[in-house]
Amino acid sequence: MRVLQRLQAPHRLESPRATSSDEREDLLDRVIADQQRAGWRLTARSRFRAVLVKGRRPNHRRHLVLTLVTFGLWGVVWLAISIFGGERRQVVAIDDKGKTIVQR
């Protein structure tokens, strides 16, 4: 009986409140700090948006030399590194309601 009363009780839907600019900036600071602990680097930042990068670009000169020295065999490895390796980017933004948006 008690369970039925809980299920039939009306739910209140509250609209999310807008957050202030300072709160949004503080939230972005916390998100950036969390991402940096996970290995991401901050490359650009505005008030409510940041661009983070993880990984490194391949050293194409080194791979060219290795490909020439191995008579083209290293080219397969170079191609795989160019396609699957390298940098990954993500854009983190905080909207006016304080919601974190991550675009990869």
Sequence and secondary structure as in RCSB ss.txt:
>XXXX:A:sequence
MRVLQRLQAPHRLESPRATSSDEREDLLDRVIADQQRAGWRLTARSRFRAVLVKGRRPNHRRHLVLTLVTFGLWG
VVWLAISIFGGERRQVVAIDDKGKTIVQR
>XXXX:A:secstr
 HHHHHHHS           HHHHHHHHHHHHHHHHHTT EEEEE SSEEEEEES    HHHHHHHHHHTTTTHH
HHHHHHHHHSS EEEEEEE TTS EEEE 
